[in-house]
């Protein structure tokens, strides 16, 4: 069996790569690791990185559709950012408030081992900050 490092990277398709890169940079305080342009010079892919080691890309396809994300379609349901503890989830909810980003409020369910706050990016992709309960 092949080993995995535990690190992961992902790419999200977005409608406006510059606007999405700005939004994620502002929220997560990530930096641009590199960007790619097509033959016409149009920005089509931005790779962002966080000091924690999280790296992810945002891709704008030139032959894209125009609809926003809908988790009810086959593919991604939501993306979860794991944080160290429950207090961090509450701190992220405060940060979302400061940035004027609508969110679910912190949710603590008895049927799950965690606490989360859910929100959406500019393309309607559902995101969560999540921590396991002690």
Residue pairs with C-beta under 8 A, 6 or more apart in sequence:
7 53
9 55
9 56
9 57
10 56
10 57
10 79
11 45
11 56
11 57
11 58
11 59
12 20
12 56
12 57
12 58
12 59
12 76
12 79
12 121
12 123
12 125
13 59
13 60
13 61
13 64
13 123
14 20
14 58
14 59
14 60
14 121
14 122
14 123
15 60
15 64
15 66
15 68
15 122
15 123
16 60
16 122
17 43
17 44
17 45
17 46
17 58
17 59
17 60
18 43
18 46
19 122
20 46
20 58
20 121
20 122
20 123
21 32
21 46
21 48
21 58
23 121
23 122
24 30
24 48
24 58
24 121
25 31
25 32
25 48
26 99
27 95
27 96
27 99
27 101
28 48
28 50
28 54
28 81
29 50
30 48
30 49
30 50
30 54
31 48
31 49
32 46
32 47
32 48
33 47
33 48
33 49
33 55
34 46
34 47
35 43
35 45
35 46
35 47
36 43
36 44
36 45
36 46
37 43
37 44
38 44
38 62
42 62
43 60
44 59
44 60
44 61
44 62
45 57
45 58
45 59
45 60
46 57
46 58
47 55
47 56
47 57
48 55
48 56
48 57
48 58
49 55
54 81
68 123
68 124
69 76
69 123
69 124
69 125
69 126
70 124
71 77
71 78
71 126
76 125
77 126
78 118
78 125
78 126
78 127
78 128
79 125
79 126
79 127
79 128
80 116
80 127
80 128
80 129
80 130
81 127
81 128
81 129
81 130
82 130
82 131
83 89
83 92
83 129
83 130
83 131
84 131
85 131
85 134
86 115
86 131
86 133
86 134
88 129
88 131
89 106
89 115
89 116
89 117
89 129
89 130
89 131
90 106
92 117
92 129
93 103
93 105
93 106
93 117
93 129
96 102
96 103
96 117
96 119
97 103
101 119
102 119
102 120
103 117
103 118
103 119
104 116
104 117
104 118
104 119
105 117
106 115
106 116
106 117
107 115
107 116
107 117
107 118
108 115
108 133
113 132
113 133
114 130
114 131
114 132
114 133
115 130
115 131
115 133
116 128
116 129
116 130
116 131
117 128
117 129
118 126
118 127
118 128
119 126
119 127
119 128
120 126
120 127
121 127
